Amino acid sequence: MTVRNKDAGEQIVALLGSMFTMILMRFLALMLVSWPGQWIWNDFLVPAVSVVNPVGYWQMVAISWLIVLLTYKEMKYEKS
């Protein structure tokens, strides 16, 4: 059995495919998390706090995205 080395073009295509898949999965996860966040915000927070206004779906997507950006912590793995 022979092992074929990938050339640079195939490596770039594989890398771009992996990056696209990762971005798509994160976007879908953000979309799925935003709907329950909107429901919780509008049904529980708005009646409890008088200065808070209801938010729409895309506003909650933006809020969720900002929370992810502000709380992102890079994970570093150490070899044991």
Summary of the structure (lengths in Angstrom):
residues: 80
radius of gyration: 20.3
end to end distance: 33.3
largest distance: 70.7
contacts: 145
relative contact order: 0.09
helix: 70%
strand: 0%
